[in-house]
Amino acid sequence: MSIEWITVLMFGGMLVLLALGLPLAFVTGLIGTVFCVFLFGFDGLQLIGTRIYSFMGEYALVSVPMFVMMASIMERSGVAKDLFDAMRVWAGRLPGGLAIQTMVAATIMGAMTGIIGGEIVLLGLIALPQMLRLGYDKKLAIGTICAGGALGTMIPPSIVLIIYGLTVNVSIGDLFVANLVPGLILSLIYMGYIFVRCQIDPKLGPAAPDHEHRVPFVRKLALMRGLFLPLLVIGSVLGTIYAGVASVTEAAAMGVVGTMIASAIRGELKWPIIRDSARITLDTCGMLLWLSFGATAMIGVYNLAGGPGFIRDLFAGFNLPPIGTVLVMQAILIVLGCIMDWVGICLLTMPIFVPIIVGLGYDPIWFGVLFCLNMQISYLSPPFGPAAFYLKGVAPEGITLNDIFASVWPFIILQALVLALVLLAPDVALWLPRLKD
């Protein structure tokens, strides 16, 4: 069978099975196994086992459950809530101040967790009711929560970056460093957008009433203690990585230790928190591993059948300049982001795309930043848009999915602008890793 027909049948079959409602992990695993037997016989199944074993043998993979555990403890211990309370009192009479402070808190929380689900749920429970109570425009409030909560995938330590680094075999530490500046730029652009809109129309983000913003300065300083513990956790993770003291895996373990110390200081380190956090860690990592097994099997078989060469020749046949090839890849990722989870997208496309990118002379670290920005867009994009579903689960009564998806479009446009910035000016992402070297 020609590689053209193999490509059509494999990926066409995947889309059909997904449309029928089968989980992605089982779809990719099934297709990989069937095509392996069809193309190479039953002996070829050993190749699938070898590839999966090789992926599971990556030492950096240990950091994933560590970061998930860290995020789970952080959410349940109240450290993140203290952070939000500390930021809220400084909003004062600034129009849109609470939304801006929420984005600041979301940025700091993103540097503590690396995942988005818990962050959006927490902000949805704490910040969204506050903004709605103060008369904030519903769309602005919802968009702020979804966009801010999704920053956890962009700002290190990000699980997205870890899986990308393991998939294409590049330094996760360099990916962390490269994503720091674009992640902060994205956060600042969000804040700038909120500030400008609320300056133009203060009714979109009314300031807090006098009795709420007139907090004694001593009380404000006392609440700022809520910043100390989050900064302790961030320092224990990112500080050790950037200083070259620890690897990503060791830093992840330090993050868990730092989170447990922070919880103990607050008197919240109790058995139910540890038990529930461990259960969530097992559930999350189990999902990631099954997705990895299936995608590794399918892409392994496709690679052995000559898939990468076919894709490379296909792009070459378009007679596009190198940047044109990158743009086509970005368009493919954006479309896939509307219908698939980021784990599947990464494991299915990056083993094919990144060798082509390297062959064109581009840096895979830079492409990793572009991939992460694409996944930022996918978190907000309908119909899949995980951020919308996370928020819907905790949103006040009367807020529908249509309301949420209608609220995120301005932030999707801002994400696309930052994607274009990094695409046209790679040094935005690469100058810090070069400085580190």
GUVEX-468163 format. One line per 4 residues: their letters; for each residue x negated, y, z of N, C-alpha, C. Coordinates in pm, whole numbers, padded with zeros to 5 digits. Layout:
# residues N
a> X:Y:Z:X:Y:Z:X:Y:Z; ...
***
This chain:
# residues 437
msie> -00085:-00120:00000:00000:00000:00000:-00088:00125:00000; -00052:00224:-00082:-00132:00345:-00091:-00115:00429:00036; -00216:00512:00062:-00213:00596:00181:-00100:00697:00173; -00061:00735:00050:00052:00828:00035:00180:00767:00092
witv> 00208:00641:00054:00328:00574:00103:00318:00544:00252; 00198:00511:00298:00179:00487:00442:00213:00614:00520; 00168:00729:00470:00196:00857:00535:00346:00885:00539; 00412:00867:00426:00556:00894:00419:00634:00802:00512
lmfg> 00600:00672:00510:00675:00575:00589:00648:00592:00739; 00523:00618:00777:00491:00632:00919:00558:00754:00980; 00537:00869:00919:00589:00992:00979:00737:01010:00949; 00784:00960:00835:00927:00960:00809:01001:00870:00906
gmlv> 00944:00751:00930:01004:00659:01026:01005:00716:01166; 00900:00790:01202:00895:00852:01334:01008:00953:01351; 01030:01037:01249:01137:01137:01258:01275:01071:01265; 01293:00963:01190:01423:00894:01194:01449:00835:01331
llal> 01349:00768:01388:01367:00707:01519:01387:00811:01628; 01317:00924:01617:01337:01032:01714:01479:01088:01702; 01527:01100:01579:01663:01150:01558:01767:01055:01617; 01732:00927:01626:01823:00829:01684:01821:00831:01836
glpl> 01727:00909:01892:01725:00926:02037:01624:00840:02110; 01534:00771:02038:01433:00690:02107:01324:00780:02164; 01270:00748:02281:01162:00828:02340:01038:00826:02250; 00968:00941:02246:00853:00956:02158:00746:00850:02184
afvt> 00721:00820:02311:00615:00723:02343:00643:00587:02281; 00768:00543:02287:00803:00412:02231:00809:00416:02079; 00849:00531:02024:00853:00544:01878:00713:00532:01818; 00620:00609:01871:00484:00606:01817:00417:00471:01842
glig> 00440:00414:01960:00382:00283:01990:00436:00175:01897; 00568:00178:01872:00631:00080:01784:00578:00093:01642; 00575:00217:01590:00526:00238:01453:00380:00198:01441; 00299:00235:01541:00158:00198:01537:00139:00047:01535
tvfc> 00214:-00024:01617:00201:-00171:01624:00248:-00237:01495; 00363:-00195:01443:00418:-00255:01321:00323:-00234:01203; 00274:-00113:01185:00185:-00085:01072:00049:-00151:01091; 00006:-00165:01217:-00121:-00234:01242:-00112:-00380:01197
vflf> -00005:-00447:01234:00013:-00587:01195:00030:-00599:01044; 00106:-00505:00984:00131:-00510:00840:00003:-00486:00760; -00082:-00394:00805:-00201:-00358:00728:-00322:-00444:00760; -00337:-00485:00886:-00460:-00552:00927:-00438:-00689:00989
gfdg> -00313:-00731:01002:-00284:-00860:01064:-00283:-00849:01215; -00251:-00960:01280:-00242:-00959:01427:-00377:-00933:01493; -00486:-00966:01426:-00618:-00938:01483:-00641:-00788:01498; -00570:-00709:01417:-00587:-00565:01424:-00537:-00504:01554
lqli> -00451:-00580:01626:-00400:-00527:01753:-00512:-00504:01854; -00622:-00576:01837:-00737:-00552:01926:-00790:-00410:01910; -00778:-00356:01788:-00825:-00220:01765:-00744:-00119:01845; -00612:-00143:01854:-00527:-00054:01933:-00567:-00060:02080
gtri> -00587:-00182:02131:-00628:-00196:02270:-00761:-00128:02298; -00853:-00137:02203:-00985:-00075:02221:-00973:00077:02226; -00891:00134:02137:-00875:00279:02136:-00810:00330:02265; -00707:00259:02311:-00640:00299:02435:-00736:00288:02553
ysfm> -00813:00181:02558:-00909:00163:02667:-01013:00274:02665; -01058:00311:02545:-01158:00417:02533:-01102:00550:02584; -00975:00579:02549:-00913:00703:02596:-00897:00702:02747; -00854:00588:02802:-00832:00578:02946:-00963:00581:03024
geya> -01073:00554:02956:-01201:00553:03025:-01263:00691:03041; -01197:00795:02989:-01250:00931:03001:-01243:00978:03146; -01358:01015:03200:-01365:01057:03339:-01280:01181:03366; -01277:01274:03268:-01204:01400:03288:-01055:01377:03301
lvsv> -01004:01260:03259:-00861:01232:03270:-00816:01228:03416; -00909:01202:03506:-00876:01199:03649:-00827:01336:03697; -00868:01442:03627:-00828:01577:03670:-00679:01602:03653; -00614:01528:03562:-00471:01553:03536:-00386:01527:03661
pmfv> -00393:01406:03722:-00312:01387:03843:-00352:01481:03956; -00480:01521:03960:-00523:01614:04064:-00454:01748:04050; -00451:01801:03926:-00387:01932:03905:-00237:01924:03925; -00174:01813:03885:-00031:01798:03907:-00001:01791:04056
mmas> -00083:01719:04130:-00067:01709:04274:-00083:01846:04340; -00182:01921:04293:-00206:02055:04347:-00084:02144:04326; -00028:02140:04203:00088:02223:04173:00209:02181:04257; 00226:02051:04275:00342:02002:04350:00336:02045:04496
imer> 00219:02034:04557:00204:02077:04697:00225:02227:04708; 00171:02301:04610:00183:02446:04613:00329:02491:04610; 00409:02425:04527:00549:02464:04515:00626:02439:04644; 00593:02330:04712:00672:02289:04827:00625:02351:04958
sgva> 00506:02403:04960:00451:02452:05086:00490:02596:05117; 00547:02667:05018:00586:02806:05041:00479:02907:05009; 00360:02862:04966:00251:02955:04934:00291:03045:04817; 00354:02985:04714:00394:03063:04598:00503:03164:04633
kdlf> 00594:03128:04723:00700:03221:04765:00639:03340:04838; 00541:03313:04924:00473:03423:04993:00406:03516:04894; 00349:03458:04787:00285:03539:04685:00387:03633:04621; 00504:03581:04585:00605:03665:04522:00652:03774:04618
damr> 00674:03741:04744:00718:03841:04842:00614:03951:04857; 00486:03912:04856:00379:04011:04869:00377:04106:04750; 00400:04053:04630:00398:04138:04511:00523:04226:04502; 00637:04174:04548:00764:04246:04531:00766:04380:04606
vwag> 00708:04383:04725:00718:04505:04806:00638:04620:04747; 00548:04591:04654:00466:04696:04595:00530:04752:04468; 00646:04703:04429:00710:04752:04307:00757:04897:04323; 00803:04932:04444:00843:05070:04472:00954:05120:04382
rlpg> 00943:05248:04343:01045:05312:04261:01017:05300:04113; 00923:05219:04073:00887:05206:03933:00998:05134:03857; 01054:05195:03750:01154:05124:03669:01094:04996:03611; 01165:04886:03626:01112:04758:03579:01004:04702:03670
glai> 00985:04766:03787:00876:04726:03876:00886:04582:03921; 01006:04537:03953:01021:04400:04002:00987:04299:03892; 01025:04330:03767:00993:04241:03656:00842:04237:03632; 00777:04353:03643:00631:04358:03626:00563:04280:03737
qtmv> 00608:04300:03861:00549:04228:03973:00575:04077:03959; 00690:04041:03906:00718:03899:03881:00619:03842:03782; 00585:03920:03677:00488:03874:03579:00349:03862:03641; 00314:03955:03729:00185:03945:03798:00182:03817:03883
aati> 00290:03793:03957:00296:03672:04039:00290:03548:03952; 00359:03550:03837:00358:03435:03747:00218:03408:03694; 00143:03515:03666:00005:03500:03617:-00082:03435:03722; -00070:03479:03845:-00149:03420:03953:-00107:03275:03977
mgam> 00023:03251:03973:00072:03114:03991:00024:03023:03878; 00015:03078:03755:-00036:03000:03643:-00178:02955:03666; -00257:03040:03732:-00396:03004:03763:-00406:02906:03879; -00293:02884:03948:-00293:02789:04060:-00239:02652:04020
tgii> -00159:02646:03912:-00087:02522:03886:-00126:02454:03756; -00126:02526:03642:-00158:02464:03515:-00042:02395:03447; 00078:02397:03507:00197:02339:03445:00311:02440:03459; 00416:02425:03376:00517:02531:03372:00646:02497:03443
ggei> 00681:02370:03455:00812:02334:03507:00841:02394:03642; 00754:02366:03739:00777:02415:03874:00770:02565:03884; 00686:02627:03802:00671:02772:03806:00801:02841:03764; 00861:02794:03655:00986:02854:03608:01099:02829:03707
vllg> 01104:02707:03762:01207:02676:03861:01193:02768:03982; 01071:02785:04030:01049:02870:04147:01086:03015:04120; 01042:03069:04006:01076:03207:03971:01226:03222:03946; 01285:03117:03888:01429:03121:03865:01509:03125:03993
lial> 01458:03059:04096:01526:03056:04225:01503:03184:04306; 01383:03242:04294:01347:03354:04379:01365:03489:04309; 01305:03502:04190:01300:03633:04124:01426:03666:04045; 01482:03567:03973:01597:03597:03887:01716:03651:03966
pqml> 01757:03590:04078:01870:03648:04153:01842:03789:04203; 01715:03815:04240:01680:03949:04287:01697:04052:04177; 01649:04020:04057:01659:04115:03945:01805:04137:03906; 01883:04031:03902:02024:04045:03866:02098:04126:03971
rlgy> 02064:04107:04099:02129:04181:04208:02101:04330:04197; 01979:04364:04153:01942:04505:04141:01994:04568:04012; 02063:04492:03931:02122:04548:03809:02034:04542:03688; 01930:04457:03690:01844:04442:03572:01924:04388:03454
dkkl> 01883:04431:03335:01942:04373:03214:01920:04222:03214; 02027:04148:03191:02019:04002:03201:01915:03943:03107; 01910:03992:02985:01816:03938:02887:01672:03967:02926; 01646:04087:02977:01510:04121:03019:01467:04033:03136
aigt> 01557:04013:03232:01524:03931:03349:01497:03786:03308; 01583:03730:03224:01566:03591:03182:01440:03575:03101; 01414:03666:03007:01294:03658:02925:01167:03668:03007; 01171:03752:03110:01054:03766:03198:01024:03636:03270
icag> 01126:03569:03320:01107:03444:03392:01051:03337:03299; 01112:03321:03182:01069:03215:03089:00928:03240:03039; 00899:03363:02995:00767:03393:02941:00660:03387:03050; 00691:03445:03166:00594:03440:03276:00569:03299:03324
galg> 00675:03220:03337:00659:03083:03383:00578:02998:03287; 00587:03027:03157:00513:02949:03057:00365:02982:03053; 00322:03088:03123:00180:03124:03123:00092:03015:03183; 00153:02924:03260:00075:02816:03319:00008:02726:03217
tmip> 00058:02725:03092:-00005:02644:02988:-00121:02715:02923; -00130:02846:02942:-00233:02926:02874:-00347:02961:02967; -00315:02994:03090:-00418:03037:03185:-00475:02915:03255; -00607:02900:03254:-00668:02784:03322:-00637:02783:03471
psiv> -00625:02663:03532:-00644:02530:03474:-00515:02481:03407; -00521:02451:03281:-00402:02413:03205:-00410:02266:03164; -00303:02192:03191:-00299:02052:03150:-00307:02040:02998; -00251:02138:02926:-00257:02138:02780:-00403:02137:02733
liiy> -00485:02219:02795:-00626:02227:02757:-00700:02097:02788; -00665:02034:02899:-00731:01908:02936:-00701:01800:02832; -00573:01785:02796:-00536:01684:02697:-00598:01715:02561; -00600:01843:02523:-00664:01881:02396:-00812:01846:02398
gltv> -00880:01882:02507:-01023:01853:02516:-01054:01705:02509; -00972:01623:02576:-00993:01479:02572:-00962:01422:02433; -00863:01478:02365:-00822:01427:02235:-00927:01452:02128; -00989:01570:02131:-01085:01604:02025:-01230:01604:02074
nvsi> -01249:01564:02200:-01383:01547:02255:-01465:01676:02255; -01407:01781:02314:-01481:01906:02335:-01480:01939:02483; -01566:02031:02523:-01581:02066:02664:-01455:02131:02720; -01398:02070:02823:-01280:02127:02886:-01316:02255:02960
gdlf> -01435:02257:03018:-01480:02379:03085:-01488:02497:02990; -01542:02474:02868:-01548:02581:02768:-01408:02624:02725; -01316:02528:02716:-01178:02562:02681:-01116:02650:02789; -01141:02618:02914:-01090:02700:03024:-01141:02843:03012
vanl> -01271:02857:02990:-01331:02990:02981:-01277:03066:02861; -01262:02996:02747:-01216:03062:02624:-01072:03110:02637; -00988:03039:02710:-00847:03075:02721:-00821:03183:02824; -00918:03213:02908:-00895:03308:03016:-00859:03446:02962
vpgl> -00939:03499:02869:-00914:03634:02817:-00784:03640:02736; -00761:03549:02638:-00631:03554:02568:-00512:03539:02661; -00525:03455:02764:-00415:03438:02859:-00385:03566:02934; -00490:03637:02977:-00471:03763:03048:-00417:03871:02954
ilsl> -00465:03870:02828:-00412:03966:02730:-00262:03944:02711; -00222:03818:02699:-00080:03787:02682:00001:03837:02801; -00050:03815:02920:00019:03861:03040:00031:04013:03043; -00078:04083:03008:-00076:04229:03008:00018:04285:02902
iymg> 00025:04218:02787:00118:04262:02683:00262:04245:02729; 00290:04135:02797:00424:04118:02856:00456:04235:02948; 00363:04266:03038:00387:04375:03133:00404:04508:03062; 00321:04531:02959:00333:04656:02884:00468:04668:02815
yifv> 00515:04558:02761:00646:04557:02695:00757:04590:02795; 00752:04527:02912:00854:04553:03016:00849:04700:03058; 00727:04751:03081:00710:04889:03126:00765:04988:03023; 00730:04969:02895:00774:05062:02790:00925:05058:02775
rcqi> 00984:04939:02772:01129:04929:02757:01202:04996:02873; 01150:04977:02994:01217:05035:03111:01191:05185:03123; 01082:05234:03065:01060:05378:03060:01155:05444:02961; 01178:05376:02849:01270:05429:02749:01413:05426:02800
dpkl> 01448:05315:02864:01584:05301:02918:01576:05244:03060; 01567:05332:03161:01553:05286:03300:01666:05195:03347; 01781:05199:03279:01892:05114:03320:01861:04966:03299; 01764:04935:03213:01728:04795:03190:01663:04734:03313
gpaa> 01591:04816:03390:01522:04766:03509:01524:04867:03621; 01639:04887:03684:01650:04990:03790:01553:04963:03905; 01506:05072:03964:01420:05059:04081:01502:05012:04200; 01432:04955:04298:01500:04907:04418:01557:05024:04497
pdhe> 01667:05004:04570:01723:05110:04656:01620:05158:04758; 01642:05280:04807:01546:05341:04900:01519:05252:05021; 01623:05191:05076:01603:05114:05199:01522:04986:05173; 01509:04946:05043:01431:04826:05014:01287:04857:04977
hrvp> 01263:04973:04915:01125:05000:04874:01048:05081:04978; 01119:05139:05075:01049:05215:05179:01003:05121:05290; 00907:05041:05258:00849:04947:05354:00726:05014:05415; 00712:05016:05547:00594:05077:05608:00465:05019:05549
fvrk> 00366:05108:05536:00241:05066:05473:00176:04951:05549; 00188:04954:05682:00131:04845:05762:00198:04712:05727; 00329:04718:05704:00404:04598:05666:00360:04548:05528; 00335:04644:05437:00287:04606:05304:00152:04535:05314
lalm> 00064:04589:05397:-00067:04525:05413:-00052:04386:05473; 00041:04372:05567:00063:04240:05628:00112:04139:05525; 00203:04185:05438:00253:04095:05335:00145:04059:05234; 00048:04147:05215:-00059:04118:05119:-00143:03998:05162
rglf> -00126:03956:05288:-00194:03834:05330:-00147:03715:05248; -00025:03731:05188:00025:03626:05101:-00060:03604:04978; -00148:03701:04945:-00240:03685:04832:-00362:03604:04868; -00395:03599:04996:-00521:03535:05035:-00523:03386:05003
lpll> -00417:03316:05041:-00416:03171:05020:-00414:03134:04871; -00329:03201:04787:-00338:03171:04643:-00476:03198:04585; -00539:03308:04627:-00673:03337:04576:-00774:03235:04624; -00752:03180:04743:-00838:03073:04793:-00830:02951:04701
vigs> -00709:02917:04660:-00691:02801:04572:-00753:02828:04435; -00726:02947:04379:-00782:02982:04249:-00935:02979:04254; -00990:03035:04361:-01136:03035:04374:-01194:02896:04386; -01122:02807:04457:-01173:02671:04473:-01173:02592:04343
vlgt> -01089:02634:04247:-01083:02565:04117:-01167:02637:04013; -01119:02756:03972:-01185:02826:03863:-01323:02878:03902; -01338:02921:04027:-01468:02971:04071:-01577:02866:04061; -01546:02743:04102:-01646:02638:04096:-01679:02597:03952
iyag> -01578:02607:03862:-01603:02574:03721:-01689:02681:03656; -01650:02808:03670:-01722:02916:03603:-01863:02934:03659; -01880:02903:03786:-02012:02915:03846:-02102:02797:03812; -02046:02694:03749:-02124:02577:03714:-02152:02486:03831
vasv> -02078:02506:03941:-02099:02425:04061:-02036:02287:04046; -01920:02282:03977:-01845:02157:03968:-01793:02136:03827; -01774:02010:03791:-01708:01978:03665:-01558:02002:03680; -01484:01989:03569:-01339:02010:03575:-01274:01910:03670
teaa> -01317:01785:03665:-01260:01682:03752:-01289:01712:03899; -01412:01749:03928:-01448:01782:04066:-01374:01906:04113; -01358:02004:04023:-01285:02126:04060:-01138:02095:04086; -01081:02001:04010:-00942:01962:04034:-00926:01904:04174
amgv> -01022:01821:04215:-01018:01767:04351:-01032:01878:04454; -01117:01976:04425:-01130:02091:04514:-00999:02169:04523; -00927:02175:04411:-00798:02243:04411:-00698:02176:04504; -00696:02043:04501:-00606:01970:04591:-00644:01997:04736
vgtm> -00774:01994:04764:-00821:02021:04900:-00783:02164:04942; -00807:02260:04851:-00774:02399:04882:-00625:02419:04907; -00542:02350:04827:-00397:02360:04844:-00354:02300:04977; -00413:02187:05014:-00377:02124:05141:-00421:02211:05259
iasa> -00537:02276:05246:-00582:02366:05352:-00487:02484:05364; -00446:02541:05247:-00353:02654:05249:-00221:02614:05313; -00173:02494:05280:-00048:02446:05339:-00062:02423:05488; -00177:02370:05531:-00200:02347:05673:-00205:02478:05751
irge> -00265:02582:05691:-00271:02712:05757:-00131:02767:05781; -00041:02742:05685:00097:02787:05700:00181:02694:05787; 00122:02582:05829:00195:02486:05909:00295:02404:05830; 00273:02392:05699:00368:02322:05611:00316:02188:05562
lkwp> 00196:02149:05601:00139:02024:05550:00198:01907:05630; 00313:01861:05581:00385:01754:05649:00401:01636:05555; 00429:01520:05614:00438:01398:05536:00540:01405:05422; 00662:01459:05442:00757:01465:05330:00704:01542:05209
iird> 00627:01650:05234:00571:01727:05122:00469:01642:05046; 00381:01574:05121:00280:01490:05055:00345:01376:04980; 00446:01313:05042:00515:01200:04977:00584:01244:04848; 00660:01354:04854:00732:01400:04736:00635:01446:04626
sari> 00526:01510:04667:00427:01555:04569:00361:01437:04500; 00332:01333:04576:00271:01213:04518:00367:01145:04421; 00496:01143:04455:00595:01081:04367:00606:01158:04236; 00611:01290:04244:00619:01371:04122:00493:01355:04038
tldt> 00378:01345:04104:00253:01324:04032:00255:01192:03956; 00304:01087:04020:00314:00957:03953:00409:00963:03834; 00524:01026:03853:00621:01037:03744:00562:01113:03625; 00500:01229:03653:00445:01313:03547:00332:01243:03473
cgml> 00240:01185:03548:00125:01119:03485:00168:00992:03411; 00270:00924:03463:00321:00807:03392:00375:00845:03256; 00449:00957:03249:00501:01005:03122:00388:01042:03027; 00287:01114:03078:00174:01153:02994:00098:01032:02941
lwls> 00080:00932:03025:00003:00814:02984:00079:00733:02878; 00210:00715:02895:00285:00641:02795:00284:00713:02661; 00297:00846:02665:00285:00923:02541:00147:00907:02478; 00045:00906:02563:-00092:00888:02513:-00110:00750:02451
fgat> -00057:00647:02515:-00069:00511:02460:-00009:00503:02320; 00116:00551:02308:00184:00541:02180:00118:00621:02070; 00084:00748:02100:00023:00833:01999:-00116:00783:01962; -00192:00735:02059:-00325:00681:02030:-00316:00561:01937
amig> -00218:00473:01959:-00199:00358:01872:-00163:00400:01730; -00067:00490:01717:-00021:00531:01584:-00130:00603:01505; -00195:00700:01568:-00299:00776:01499:-00421:00688:01471; -00450:00594:01561:-00563:00504:01537:-00542:00422:01411
vynl> -00422:00368:01395:-00391:00289:01275:-00394:00379:01152; -00339:00498:01163:-00337:00590:01048:-00479:00629:01008; -00565:00651:01105:-00704:00684:01073:-00774:00569:01002; -00751:00446:01051:-00814:00329:00988:-00762:00308:00846
aggp> -00639:00351:00820:-00582:00336:00686:-00631:00444:00589; -00710:00539:00640:-00763:00644:00553:-00686:00774:00561; -00607:00793:00666:-00525:00912:00679:-00601:01043:00680; -00708:01057:00762:-00779:01185:00765:-00832:01228:00629
gfir> -00886:01132:00552:-00935:01166:00419:-00823:01213:00328; -00707:01148:00340:-00591:01188:00258:-00545:01329:00293; -00535:01359:00423:-00493:01492:00467:-00595:01597:00422; -00723:01564:00435:-00828:01657:00394:-00819:01687:00244
dlfa> -00800:01583:00165:-00787:01602:00020:-00659:01679:-00014; -00553:01654:00065:-00428:01725:00042:-00444:01875:00063; -00511:01913:00172:-00537:02054:00196:-00629:02112:00089; -00729:02034:00048:-00821:02081:-00056:-00746:02103:-00187
gfnl> -00645:02020:-00214:-00567:02034:-00337:-00485:02161:-00344; -00461:02224:-00229:-00387:02350:-00229:-00471:02467:-00279; -00604:02445:-00286:-00698:02550:-00329:-00684:02677:-00244; -00665:02656:-00113:-00653:02767:-00022:-00790:02806:00033
ppig> -00811:02934:00067:-00932:02970:00140:-00926:02907:00279; -01039:02897:00349:-01038:02834:00482:-00933:02891:00576; -00919:03024:00578:-00821:03084:00669:-00680:03046:00627; -00659:03022:00497:-00527:02978:00450:-00492:02841:00504
tvlv> -00593:02752:00509:-00571:02618:00566:-00534:02628:00713; -00601:02717:00785:-00570:02736:00927:-00427:02788:00944; -00386:02879:00856:-00250:02933:00864:-00145:02826:00838; -00172:02737:00741:-00078:02628:00715:-00067:02538:00838
mqai> -00180:02511:00903:-00177:02429:01025:-00098:02497:01135; -00112:02629:01147:-00035:02701:01249:00114:02691:01222; 00151:02702:01094:00292:02691:01058:00347:02552:01091; 00266:02447:01064:00307:02311:01096:00327:02295:01247
livl> 00235:02351:01326:00245:02340:01471:00368:02413:01524; 00398:02530:01466:00515:02605:01512:00644:02528:01483; 00652:02467:01364:00770:02388:01328:00782:02266:01420; 00671:02195:01440:00675:02078:01529:00712:02117:01671
gcim> 00669:02236:01713:00699:02282:01847:00847:02302:01873; 00924:02316:01768:01069:02333:01784:01139:02200:01809; 01072:02088:01781:01141:01959:01788:01067:01854:01870; 00944:01883:01912:00864:01782:01983:00800:01840:02107
dwvg> 00763:01752:02199:00689:01788:02318:00543:01814:02283; 00478:01903:02360:00340:01941:02328:00243:01824:02334; 00268:01728:02422:00177:01614:02433:00175:01535:02302; 00294:01507:02249:00301:01435:02123:00238:01513:02009
icll> 00263:01644:02005:00204:01728:01899:00052:01721:01905; -00003:01735:02025:-00148:01734:02042:-00208:01600:01999; -00152:01492:02049:-00209:01360:02023:-00190:01315:01878; -00085:01366:01812:-00058:01324:01675:-00130:01410:01572
tmpi> -00147:01539:01599:-00202:01628:01497:-00349:01663:01516; -00393:01679:01641:-00529:01727:01662:-00638:01632:01611; -00622:01498:01624:-00725:01411:01567:-00738:01424:01415; -00635:01475:01350:-00639:01495:01205:-00683:01637:01172
fvpi> -00630:01736:01242:-00657:01876:01210:-00799:01919:01248; -00845:01882:01367:-00971:01936:01417:-01091:01895:01332; -01104:01769:01285:-01216:01740:01194:-01215:01826:01068; -01097:01857:01017:-01088:01945:00900:-01136:02085:00936
ivgl> -01093:02132:01054:-01134:02265:01101:-01286:02273:01115; -01345:02171:01175:-01491:02168:01193:-01560:02165:01056; -01503:02087:00964:-01559:02081:00829:-01554:02215:00757; -01458:02299:00790:-01448:02432:00731:-01540:02533:00799
gydp> -01606:02489:00906:-01700:02576:00974:-01644:02652:01093; -01525:02617:01137:-01465:02684:01252:-01497:02612:01381; -01486:02685:01491:-01516:02632:01624:-01392:02560:01679; -01406:02433:01721:-01290:02363:01778:-01241:02425:01909
iwfg> -01328:02497:01981:-01284:02567:02102:-01186:02677:02063; -01220:02752:01960:-01130:02858:01910:-00998:02799:01863; -01003:02687:01793:-00879:02624:01746:-00797:02575:01865; -00863:02535:01973:-00792:02495:02094:-00713:02610:02154
vlfc> -00770:02732:02148:-00697:02850:02196:-00575:02875:02109; -00592:02861:01977:-00479:02878:01885:-00371:02774:01913; -00414:02650:01937:-00316:02545:01968:-00240:02579:02095; -00309:02628:02195:-00245:02661:02322:-00145:02775:02304
lnmq> -00179:02875:02222:-00087:02984:02195:00035:02933:02118; 00013:02838:02027:00126:02777:01957:00219:02706:02053; 00162:02638:02151:00245:02568:02247:00319:02666:02339; 00259:02785:02359:00333:02891:02430:00462:02924:02356
isyl> 00451:02939:02224:00568:02968:02143:00668:02853:02151; 00617:02730:02147:00706:02614:02147:00785:02603:02278; 00726:02649:02389:00796:02640:02517:00922:02728:02521; 00925:02830:02436:01040:02921:02435:01131:02900:02315
sppf> 01085:02825:02214:01157:02818:02086:01272:02718:02091; 01390:02758:02042:01500:02662:02028:01471:02567:01912; 01531:02448:01911:01629:02399:02009:01564:02324:02126; 01433:02293:02117:01370:02212:02223:01341:02299:02345
gpaa> 01261:02404:02329:01234:02504:02431:01241:02460:02575; 01142:02385:02626:01151:02333:02764:01176:02441:02868; 01118:02561:02848:01134:02667:02947:01281:02701:02968; 01358:02700:02860:01500:02733:02871:01574:02629:02954
fylk> 01540:02503:02936:01610:02397:03009:01570:02396:03157; 01441:02426:03184:01398:02436:03324:01477:02547:03394; 01489:02663:03328:01557:02776:03391:01707:02749:03403; 01765:02685:03303:01909:02658:03306:01946:02574:03428
gvap> 01853:02487:03470:01882:02400:03583:01897:02473:03715; 01842:02596:03725:01848:02669:03852:01910:02808:03836; 01950:02843:03713:02004:02977:03688:02139:02995:03757; 02173:03118:03796:02305:03144:03856:02416:03106:03760
egit> 02532:03079:03817:02648:03039:03736:02682:03149:03635; 02715:03107:03515:02751:03202:03411:02643:03224:03309; 02518:03185:03339:02409:03198:03243:02400:03069:03161; 02417:03081:03031:02420:02965:02943:02287:02949:02870
lndi> 02270:02835:02804:02150:02815:02722:02143:02917:02609; 02258:02953:02553:02259:03055:02448:02207:03189:02501; 02245:03222:02626:02194:03345:02688:02042:03340:02701; 01991:03226:02742:01848:03212:02763:01772:03221:02632
fasv> 01816:03147:02531:01746:03150:02402:01756:03288:02337; 01868:03358:02357:01881:03493:02303:01789:03592:02374; 01745:03559:02495:01663:03651:02576:01514:03639:02547; 01469:03529:02489:01325:03504:02480:01264:03553:02348
wpfi> 01347:03596:02251:01292:03632:02121:01188:03745:02127; 01209:03852:02203:01103:03955:02209:00970:03899:02260; 00976:03806:02352:00852:03749:02407:00788:03652:02308; 00869:03583:02226:00813:03499:02120:00737:03585:02020
ilqa> 00793:03702:01987:00724:03793:01895:00591:03839:01955; 00590:03869:02085:00465:03909:02151:00364:03794:02149; 00410:03671:02169:00321:03555:02161:00261:03544:02021; 00344:03566:01919:00295:03557:01780:00191:03666:01753
lvla> 00209:03783:01813:00111:03891:01794:-00024:03854:01855; -00023:03794:01974:-00149:03752:02036:-00211:03637:01956; -00128:03547:01903:-00179:03440:01816:-00249:03500:01694; -00187:03601:01633:-00249:03667:01518:-00379:03736:01557
lvll> -00383:03795:01676:-00505:03862:01723:-00620:03764:01735; -00596:03651:01799:-00702:03551:01816:-00738:03488:01683; -00641:03474:01594:-00666:03417:01462:-00757:03507:01379; -00731:03637:01383:-00808:03731:01302:-00937:03777:01370
apdv> -00942:03767:01501:-01061:03810:01576:-01102:03699:01673; -01169:03595:01622:-01205:03479:01706:-01288:03515:01829; -01362:03628:01822:-01447:03665:01935:-01366:03698:02060; -01237:03730:02043:-01152:03753:02160:-01154:03631:02250
alwl> -01158:03513:02189:-01159:03389:02267:-01300:03338:02293; -01393:03365:02203:-01523:03297:02209:-01633:03375:02278; -01612:03506:02304:-01723:03582:02360:-01756:03538:02503; -01656:03501:02580:-01682:03461:02718:-01754:03326:02725
prlk> -01714:03223:02646:-01792:03099:02646:-01936:03120:02602; -01958:03209:02505:-02095:03237:02462:-02174:03305:02571; -02107:03394:02645:-02173:03461:02758:-02209:03359:02866; -02119:03263:02887:-02141:03159:02987:-02262:03074:02951
d> -02277:03046:02820:-02391:02964:02776:-02521:03041:02787
***
